[in-house]
Amino acid sequence: MNKYATLCLLLVLTVISAHAQDGDFPGDDATYAELEMPSYKKDTTANAVVLNEFGRTHIVNDQDNGLIHEYHVRIKIFNEKGVDAATFVIPIRKSEKNGDQEEVHGIYGTTFNLVGGQRKATMLSQKRVYTENKNRYYDQVKFTMPDVHPGSVIDVSYIFTSPYVYNYKPWEFQSDIPKIRSEYWAQIPANFVYNITLQGFYKLTRNESSRVSDCLISYGGGKADCSLLKLGMDSVPAFVEEDYMTARSNFLSAVHFELSEVHSFNGHVDKITKKWSDVDDELKNEDDFGKQLKRSGGLFEGWLDSIKNAKTEDVAKARWIYDFIKHWYKWDGYTGMFTENGLKKAFERHGGDVADINLSLVAALRYAGLQADPVTLSTRENGLPSILFPVITDFNWVVVRLKTGEDTYLLDASDPYLPFGMIPLRCLNDKGRCFPQDGPSEWIDLKPATGFRQMTYVNLEMSPDTGKISGTITLQYDGYKAVDKRRTLASFSSQDEYLEKVSGKLPGFRITGYHAENLKDLHKPLTETFSVEMDSAVSMEGDRLVLHPFVMPEFRQNPFKSPERKYPVDFGATEDIRTFFTFKFPAGYRIVSLPEKTSLMLAGNGASYQLESDGLSNQAIVRSILMQHKPLYSSDEYFSLKELYNRILQAEGSDVILAKNQK
């Protein structure tokens, strides 16, 4: 019997065995109780609910496609928004280098509806299942269940196979919709030693383990017993994403497996989870990492010789090289800590993935005699890296650490809008691993060099002759605000298109002129000034003139809506937002009211807000300052932070009110 036939037989026996055990649930028909279920009692706002979910993962052999994962789920749809739960997207990993690829088999699905008091079943046609290319590393299998509408119950199952036994299938007990029951069985041969971690805020309602004899038989005749873990959770709440959080994978209630060792039947032990000293040695000799830096010695010869030999400070040299690399290369949108093209090809092509560009920056800085080293990290969207032991697959980005004297800089040349000394906001995710040219690797804090800074100056004046109000609105952006703004401006095809967009955010005003300063000079604050006009009649309420001083507010609603939050609020960087409003008015008017003075502060001076106003003989002045002194706030601080934003919105909802003097 050949290898393929053996695998098929094992698969068939596995499926029959799994469905015969008590873990899975029947998938033949939906009950009337399920079809008539109007809502989920524990969360009446839910658009859908997982009635039952079961998964089982096991390793059937020690060769290709040995990892088998079976999945079965039943979902109740309550409303139109819940219909989205009927679309399934299954990512499958692939490797262009060796041709390995994960696969999905045996997709079965049924939609159940109640029609005229009778149950109607609609089967999923295989024609509705298709595979699309996502990127060079992943494809995705997609399908949408048929005849789904509010009231439907859908039942879906499939088998997932993978050659990547080191990437044992994780299980997420929590998702965007609540789950009544979620259970996962993991059958692990004694040959494979995994580090198993349970994360999240909810406890297991089932946690059992048992032994299965001779669960794995190799092609050479070796046998191994297995440990069977049965893990389950009941009544799992929906995971609600809010603003200012890192990857949802950091907080979802889930179980993860990281392969530590593989014990072959011939007695050889391959340690997958190694010490960092082992990883250091491996990466120095890795073709797509350390060896690229060793081979790049002459890559910049002739290009950087003048700056290399220049008698100038190291920081000035580094800035020049940083700008050279940033203008020479264009990022292709792909992430990763290993080069895709190699530094030589990336140089010739003027572009590549993140590692192509930033390892080139390391090489260029070293060529000029500067101390530069790569730093691998996991982006905010990718999740936090494991700190306890090396897991190289956790990392999906690389930046550069530059040391000049007593100063240290983090650099990233993949983003054209980043000035020297800043890395992308997506990279501000706790810690990164730095690999010095000499010496052991080390964890370093990914601290932002700057924060979000914006100043808004509103200067308006009322004409005594025409009653028209005119003036300027000036916005000055610095730090990450400037990076975001430059990227936004570049996204518009013309200045007119941009001004049309801004006009929609300035009701009552007409933009009569526009000027931007330091648009290209990334090391200076970006400033844009709008000349504006408005007819006083627009703001007249009877004999009173009403003006809103916060014409371009930082936020129009509280970003924190949940009554509680179990995970931190992560802004990525500190924030400094200031507004200065001045309105000059002619004789014949008097100030009736101004926004009230407000002073707010979080415990420990974690954040503060100040609002002041003054009324002079012919001027109304309003000033506000919002300072968030740290980038991360714990879940215990959530309610105070939420209330701070509520109070700010209340304070900035006030107007400047003037009235005509009585004659």
C-alpha positions in Angstrom: 0.0 0.0 0.0 1.5 3.3 -1.0 1.9 6.4 1.2 -1.1 8.2 -0.2 -3.4 5.2 0.2 -2.2 4.7 3.8 -3.0 8.3 4.6 -6.4 8.0 3.1 -7.2 4.9 5.1 -6.0 6.5 8.3 -8.2 9.5 7.6 -11.3 7.4 7.1 -10.7 5.4 10.2 -10.0 8.6 12.1 -13.2 10.3 11.0 -15.3 7.2 11.9 -13.6 6.9 15.2 -14.0 10.6 16.1 -17.8 10.7 15.3 -18.3 7.5 17.4 -17.0 9.2 20.5 -18.8 11.5 22.9 -17.1 14.7 21.8 -18.8 15.5 18.6 -22.5 16.2 18.2 -25.1 14.9 15.6 -25.2 16.9 12.4 -28.1 15.3 10.7 -30.9 17.7 11.5 -31.7 20.8 13.4 -34.3 20.6 16.2 -37.5 22.6 16.3 -36.2 24.2 19.5 -33.2 25.5 17.6 -35.2 26.7 14.6 -37.8 28.5 16.8 -35.1 30.1 19.1 -35.9 33.9 19.0 -32.7 35.0 20.7 -29.9 34.0 23.0 -31.1 34.6 26.6 -27.6 35.3 27.9 -27.0 37.9 25.2 -30.2 39.2 23.7 -28.2 41.6 21.5 -26.3 38.8 19.7 -26.8 38.7 16.0 -26.1 34.9 16.0 -24.9 32.3 18.4 -22.8 29.1 18.2 -25.1 26.4 19.4 -22.4 23.8 19.4 -18.8 23.6 18.2 -16.3 20.7 18.3 -12.8 20.2 17.0 -10.3 17.4 17.1 -6.7 17.5 16.1 -4.3 14.5 15.9 -1.1 13.4 14.1 -1.6 10.3 12.0 2.0 9.7 10.9 5.5 11.3 11.1 5.6 12.1 7.4 3.9 14.7 5.1 0.4 16.0 5.8 0.4 14.2 9.2 -1.5 16.8 11.1 -5.3 16.3 10.8 -7.9 18.7 12.2 -11.6 18.0 12.1 -14.1 20.8 12.7 -17.8 20.9 13.2 -20.0 23.8 14.1 -23.7 24.7 14.3 -24.8 28.3 14.3 -28.2 30.0 14.9 -28.9 33.2 12.9 -31.1 35.8 14.6 -31.1 38.8 12.2 -29.7 40.2 9.0 -26.3 41.1 10.6 -26.0 37.6 11.8 -26.1 36.3 8.2 -22.4 37.2 8.0 -21.7 34.1 10.2 -22.8 31.9 7.2 -19.6 32.9 5.4 -16.5 30.8 6.1 -12.9 31.7 5.4 -10.2 29.1 6.1 -6.6 30.2 5.7 -4.2 27.6 4.4 -0.5 28.0 4.6 1.8 27.3 1.6 5.5 27.4 0.8 6.7 28.4 -2.6 10.2 27.1 -1.8 9.4 23.4 -1.1 5.8 23.1 -2.4 4.3 22.2 1.0 0.7 23.3 1.4 -2.2 22.8 3.9 -5.5 21.5 2.4 -9.2 21.4 3.3 -11.2 18.3 2.5 -14.7 17.0 3.0 -16.5 20.3 3.4 -20.2 19.5 4.2 -22.8 22.0 5.1 -26.5 22.2 5.5 -28.8 25.2 6.1 -32.0 24.4 8.0 -35.1 26.6 7.9 -38.6 26.3 9.2 -41.1 26.6 6.3 -44.8 26.2 6.9 -44.1 24.5 10.2 -41.8 21.9 8.5 -38.0 21.6 8.6 -36.4 22.3 5.2 -32.7 21.4 4.6 -30.6 23.0 1.9 -27.2 21.3 1.2 -24.0 23.2 0.4 -23.0 22.7 -3.2 -19.3 22.1 -3.8 -19.6 24.7 -6.6 -19.9 27.4 -3.9 -16.5 26.4 -2.4 -13.5 28.1 -4.0 -9.9 28.8 -3.2 -8.3 32.3 -3.7 -4.8 33.5 -3.4 -4.3 35.9 -0.5 -0.5 36.3 -0.8 2.7 34.4 -1.4 2.3 32.7 2.0 -1.4 31.9 2.3 -4.4 30.9 0.2 -7.9 30.8 1.6 -10.8 28.5 1.1 -14.1 30.4 1.1 -17.7 29.5 0.9 -21.1 30.9 2.0 -23.9 28.7 3.1 -27.1 28.8 0.9 -30.6 29.9 1.7 -29.6 31.7 4.9 -31.8 34.4 6.5 -32.9 35.3 10.0 -34.1 32.2 11.7 -31.8 29.8 9.9 -29.6 27.2 11.5 -26.4 26.2 9.7 -24.3 23.1 10.2 -20.8 22.9 8.8 -18.0 20.4 9.0 -14.6 19.9 7.2 -11.2 18.2 7.6 -8.0 20.3 7.5 -4.7 18.6 6.8 -1.2 20.1 7.3 2.4 19.1 6.8 3.4 21.6 9.5 3.3 19.5 12.6 5.2 22.2 14.4 2.2 24.4 14.0 -0.3 22.3 15.9 -3.8 23.6 15.4 -4.8 26.2 18.0 -8.4 26.5 19.2 -10.3 29.7 19.9 -13.1 29.2 22.4 -14.2 32.8 21.8 -15.3 34.6 18.7 -17.3 37.6 17.5 -20.5 35.8 18.4 -21.3 34.1 21.7 -20.9 30.3 22.0 -23.1 28.0 24.1 -20.6 25.1 23.9 -17.1 24.9 22.4 -15.0 21.8 22.9 -11.6 20.8 21.6 -9.8 17.4 21.7 -6.1 17.4 21.1 -4.5 14.0 20.7 -0.7 14.3 20.9 1.8 11.5 20.4 4.5 11.0 22.9 7.0 11.7 20.1 5.9 15.3 20.0 6.4 17.6 23.0 4.5 20.8 22.9 4.4 23.8 25.2 0.7 24.3 25.8 -0.7 27.7 26.9 -4.3 28.7 27.8 -5.0 32.4 27.5 -8.0 34.6 28.0 -10.3 35.6 30.8 -12.6 32.7 30.9 -12.1 29.3 32.6 -12.4 25.8 31.2 -15.6 23.9 32.1 -14.0 20.7 30.8 -10.3 19.8 31.3 -9.6 16.1 31.1 -6.6 14.0 29.9 -6.2 10.4 29.2 -3.9 7.9 27.4 -4.5 6.3 24.0 -2.3 3.3 23.3 -0.5 2.9 19.9 -2.2 6.0 18.5 0.7 6.6 16.0 2.3 4.0 13.8 5.2 5.1 11.7 6.0 3.8 8.2 9.0 2.1 9.7 6.9 0.2 12.2 7.5 2.3 15.3 4.6 2.9 17.7 3.8 5.6 20.2 1.1 6.3 22.7 -0.8 9.6 22.8 -2.1 12.0 25.4 -5.7 13.0 24.7 -6.7 16.4 26.1 -10.4 17.2 26.2 -10.9 20.9 26.7 -14.2 22.8 26.8 -15.9 26.0 27.6 -19.7 26.7 28.0 -21.5 30.0 27.7 -18.6 31.9 26.2 -19.4 35.6 25.7 -18.7 37.3 22.3 -15.4 39.0 21.9 -16.1 42.7 21.3 -13.3 44.7 19.7 -12.9 48.3 20.7 -10.6 51.1 19.7 -7.0 51.2 20.9 -6.3 47.6 21.3 -3.6 45.4 19.9 -4.2 42.0 18.2 -7.4 40.2 19.2 -5.3 37.0 19.4 -3.7 38.5 22.6 -7.0 38.4 24.4 -9.2 35.8 22.9 -9.9 32.8 25.2 -7.9 30.1 23.4 -5.4 27.3 23.7 -2.1 27.4 21.8 0.6 24.7 21.1 4.2 25.4 20.4 6.4 22.4 19.4 9.3 22.0 21.8 10.9 18.6 20.8 10.4 15.8 18.3 11.6 12.3 19.4 12.2 10.1 16.3 11.7 6.3 16.5 15.4 5.9 15.8 16.2 7.7 19.1 17.1 11.1 17.7 15.8 14.1 19.5 15.3 17.3 17.6 14.9 20.3 20.0 12.6 22.8 18.3 12.3 25.1 21.2 15.9 26.1 21.8 17.8 28.6 23.9 18.3 32.1 22.5 22.0 31.2 22.2 21.1 28.4 19.8 18.8 30.8 17.8 21.6 33.4 17.7 23.9 30.9 16.0 21.3 29.7 13.6 20.2 33.2 12.5 23.8 34.2 11.9 24.1 31.4 9.4 20.6 31.7 8.0 20.7 32.3 4.2 17.9 34.9 4.4 19.1 36.7 7.5 22.6 36.6 8.9 24.4 35.4 5.7 22.7 38.3 3.8 24.5 40.8 6.1 27.8 38.9 5.7 27.6 39.0 1.9 26.6 42.6 1.6 30.0 44.1 2.3 30.6 45.4 -1.2 26.9 46.1 -2.1 27.2 49.8 -1.3 30.7 50.3 -2.5 30.8 53.4 -4.7 27.4 54.5 -3.5 28.1 55.4 0.1 31.9 56.0 -0.1 31.6 59.8 0.1 29.5 59.7 3.3 31.5 56.9 4.7 34.7 58.9 4.5 33.1 62.3 5.3 34.4 64.0 8.5 31.0 64.5 10.1 29.2 63.2 13.1 27.8 59.7 13.1 24.2 60.9 13.5 24.6 63.0 10.4 26.0 60.1 8.5 23.2 57.8 9.7 20.5 60.4 8.6 22.0 60.6 5.1 22.2 56.8 4.7 18.7 56.4 6.1 17.3 58.9 3.5 19.3 57.2 0.8 17.8 53.7 1.6 14.3 55.1 2.0 14.4 56.7 -1.4 16.2 53.9 -3.1 13.8 51.1 -2.0 10.0 50.7 -2.2 8.2 48.4 0.1 6.1 45.7 -1.7 3.7 45.3 1.2 5.0 42.0 2.5 6.1 41.5 6.0 8.5 39.0 7.6 11.9 38.9 9.3 13.6 37.0 6.5 14.5 38.5 3.1 12.4 37.4 0.2 14.7 38.5 -2.6 18.1 38.8 -0.9 19.9 42.1 -0.5 21.6 42.1 -3.9 18.4 41.5 -5.9 16.5 44.0 -3.7 19.1 46.6 -4.4 18.9 46.0 -8.1 15.1 46.0 -8.1 14.8 49.0 -5.9 12.4 47.2 -3.6 11.4 44.2 -1.6 9.7 43.1 1.6 10.4 44.6 5.0 13.4 42.5 5.7 14.9 43.2 2.3 14.8 46.9 3.0 15.7 47.1 6.7 18.5 44.5 6.5 19.8 46.6 3.7 19.7 49.6 6.0 21.7 47.6 8.6 24.2 46.6 5.9 24.5 50.2 4.7 25.1 51.6 8.2 27.7 49.0 9.0 29.4 49.8 5.7 29.8 53.3 6.9 31.3 52.1 10.1 28.3 52.6 12.3 26.9 50.3 15.0 23.6 49.0 13.5 21.8 45.7 14.3 18.5 44.1 13.3 15.6 43.9 15.7 12.9 41.3 15.1 9.4 42.0 16.4 5.8 41.1 16.1 3.5 43.9 15.0 0.4 45.0 17.0 -1.9 43.2 14.6 0.2 40.0 14.7 0.1 39.5 18.5 2.7 39.6 21.3 5.8 37.4 20.9 6.5 34.7 23.4 9.0 36.0 26.0 9.5 32.7 27.9 11.2 30.8 25.0 12.2 31.5 21.4 9.4 31.1 18.9 10.8 32.5 15.6 7.4 32.2 13.9 6.1 34.9 16.3 8.1 37.5 14.5 6.8 39.2 11.3 8.9 42.4 11.1 12.4 43.6 11.4 13.6 47.2 12.2 17.1 48.6 13.0 18.8 49.6 16.2 21.5 52.3 15.7 23.9 53.3 18.5 25.9 56.4 18.3 27.8 57.3 21.5 25.3 57.3 24.3 22.3 57.7 22.0 20.1 54.8 20.6 17.7 55.1 17.7 15.2 52.7 16.2 14.8 53.0 12.4 12.5 51.7 9.7 13.2 52.6 6.0 10.1 50.8 4.6 7.7 53.7 5.3 8.3 56.9 3.2 6.5 59.1 5.7 8.6 58.2 8.7 11.4 60.6 9.8 14.7 59.4 11.2 14.3 57.9 14.7 10.8 56.7 14.4 9.4 53.2 13.7 5.8 52.6 12.4 3.0 52.7 15.0 2.3 49.0 14.1 5.7 48.1 15.5 5.1 49.5 19.0 4.2 46.2 20.5 6.1 45.8 23.8 9.4 44.2 23.0 11.7 43.2 20.1 14.7 40.9 19.9 17.9 42.6 18.9 20.7 40.6 17.3 24.0 42.5 17.7 26.9 41.9 15.3 29.0 40.7 18.3 27.5 39.2 21.5 24.2 37.5 22.4 20.8 38.7 21.4 18.7 40.6 23.9 15.1 41.9 24.4 14.7 45.6 24.0 11.7 47.8 24.7 10.0 49.2 21.7 9.4 52.6 23.1 8.2 55.4 20.8 10.6 58.2 20.2 7.7 60.7 20.1 3.9 60.7 20.5 0.8 62.0 18.8 1.0 65.8 18.9 -1.4 68.3 17.3 -2.1 72.0 17.8 -5.2 73.7 16.3 -5.3 77.5 16.1 -8.7 79.0 15.2 -8.5 82.8 14.6 -11.7 84.5 13.5 -12.8 88.1 13.3 -16.2 89.7 12.6 -16.3 92.6 10.2 -18.0 95.7 11.7 -19.3 96.7 8.3 -20.6 93.5 6.7 -21.0 91.3 9.7 -19.1 88.5 7.9 -16.8 86.3 9.9 -13.4 85.4 8.4 -10.1 84.2 9.5 -7.8 81.1 9.5 -7.8 77.6 10.9 -4.2 76.4 11.4 -3.3 72.8 12.3 0.2 71.8 13.2 1.0 68.1 13.3 4.0 66.4 14.9 5.1 62.9 15.7 2.7 60.2 14.6 0.0 62.8 13.8 2.4 64.2 11.2 3.1 60.7 9.8 -0.7 59.9 9.5 -1.5 63.3 8.0 1.2 63.1 5.3 0.0 59.7 4.3 -3.6 61.0 4.2 -2.7 63.9 2.0 -0.8 61.6 -0.4 -3.9 59.5 -0.8 -5.9 62.3 -2.5 -5.5 62.7 -6.3 -5.6 66.5 -6.1 -5.8 69.4 -3.6 -9.3 70.2 -4.7 -10.4 66.7 -3.8 -8.8 67.0 -0.4 -10.4 70.4 0.3 -13.8 69.1 -0.7 -13.3 66.4 2.0 -12.3 68.9 4.6 -15.3 71.2 3.7 -17.6 68.4 4.8 -16.1 68.6 8.3 -16.5 72.4 8.5 -20.2 73.1 8.4 -21.0 76.8 8.0 -17.5 77.6 6.7 -16.3 78.3 3.2 -12.6 77.5 2.5 -11.2 80.4 0.5 -7.5 79.4 0.6 -5.1 76.7 1.6 -1.4 76.4 2.3 0.8 73.6 3.6 4.3 73.9 5.1 6.9 71.2 5.5 5.0 68.7 3.5 8.2 67.0 2.4 10.5 67.9 5.3 9.7 65.0 7.6 11.9 66.3 10.4 9.7 69.4 10.9 6.1 69.6 12.0 3.6 69.6 9.2 1.4 72.7 9.2 -1.7 73.4 7.1 -3.6 76.7 7.1 -7.2 77.1 5.8 -8.5 80.6 5.1 -12.2 80.5 5.9 -15.3 82.7 5.7 -18.8 82.5 7.1 -21.8 84.7 7.1 -22.7 85.8 10.7 -26.3 85.0 9.9 -25.4 81.4 9.8 -24.6 81.6 13.5 -27.3 84.0 14.6 -30.0 82.7 16.9 -32.3 85.7 17.2 -30.2 88.6 18.4 -27.5 86.2 19.6 -24.3 85.1 17.8 -23.3 81.5 18.6 -19.9 80.1 17.7 -18.5 76.7 18.4 -14.8 77.0 19.3 -13.9 73.4 18.6 -14.5 73.5 14.8 -12.3 70.5 14.2 -12.6 68.3 17.3 -10.2 65.5 18.0 -13.1 63.1 18.4 -16.9 63.5 18.0 -17.9 60.6 20.2 -16.5 58.5 23.0 -14.4 55.7 21.5 -15.0 53.7 24.7 -18.6 52.3 24.7 -18.5 49.1 26.6 -19.5 49.2 30.3 -16.4 47.3 31.1 -13.2 46.2 29.4 -11.0 43.2 30.3 -8.0 44.1 28.2 -5.7 47.2 28.3 -6.3 50.4 26.3 -3.2 50.7 24.1 -2.7 54.0 22.2 0.8 53.0 21.2 2.2 56.4 22.1 1.5 59.4 24.3 -0.8 62.1 23.1 -0.7 65.9 23.3 -3.7 67.7 21.7 -4.2 71.4 22.1 -6.8 73.9 20.7 -6.5 77.7 20.8 -9.6 79.7 19.7 -9.7 83.4 19.4 -12.7 85.4 18.1 -12.5 89.2 17.7 -15.8 91.0 17.5 -16.7 94.7 16.9 -18.2 97.2 19.3 -21.9 96.6 19.8 -21.6 93.0 21.0 -21.0 91.6 24.4 -20.1 88.2 25.7 -23.1 86.3 27.2 -21.4 83.0 28.0 -18.2 81.1 27.4 -17.4 77.4 28.0 -16.9 76.7 31.7 -13.4 76.2 33.1 -12.8 72.4 33.4 -9.9 70.6 35.0 -9.7 66.8 34.9 -7.0 64.4 35.9 -6.7 60.6 36.1 -5.2 59.0 39.2 -1.4 59.1 39.2 -1.5 61.8 36.5 -2.0 59.2 33.8 -3.9 61.8 31.8 -5.2 65.3 32.2 -7.5 67.8 30.5 -7.7 71.5 30.9 -10.2 74.0 29.4 -10.0 77.7 30.1 -11.8 80.7 28.6 -11.4 84.5 28.8 -13.6 87.3 27.7 -11.9 90.6 26.9 -13.4 93.9 25.7 -13.5 92.7 22.1 -12.2 89.1 22.2 -13.4 85.7 23.3 -10.6 83.2 23.9 -10.9 79.5 24.6 -7.9 77.1 25.3 -7.9 73.4 25.8 -5.1 70.9 26.4 -5.5 67.0 26.5 -2.4 65.2 27.7 -2.2 61.4 27.8 1.0 60.8 29.6 1.4 57.1 28.9 0.6 54.9 25.9 -0.9 52.0 27.9 -3.8 52.0 30.4 -4.8 48.9 32.4 -8.3 47.5 32.4 -8.6 48.8 35.9 -8.2 52.3 34.6 -10.8 51.8 31.8 -13.8 53.3 33.6 -11.8 56.4 34.6 -10.5 56.8 31.1 -14.0 56.4 29.6 -15.4 58.9 32.0 -12.6 61.3 31.2 -13.6 61.2 27.5 -17.3 61.7 28.5 -16.4 64.8 30.5 -14.2 66.2 27.6 -17.1 65.7 25.1 -19.4 67.5 27.6 -17.0 70.4 28.1 -16.3 70.8 24.4 -20.0 70.8 23.6 -20.3 74.3 24.9 -20.4 77.4 22.7 -19.2 81.0 22.7 -22.4 83.1 22.8 -22.5 86.9 22.1 -25.4 89.3 22.0 -26.0 92.7 20.5 -26.0 95.6 23.0 -29.3 97.2 23.6 -29.5 100.7 22.1 
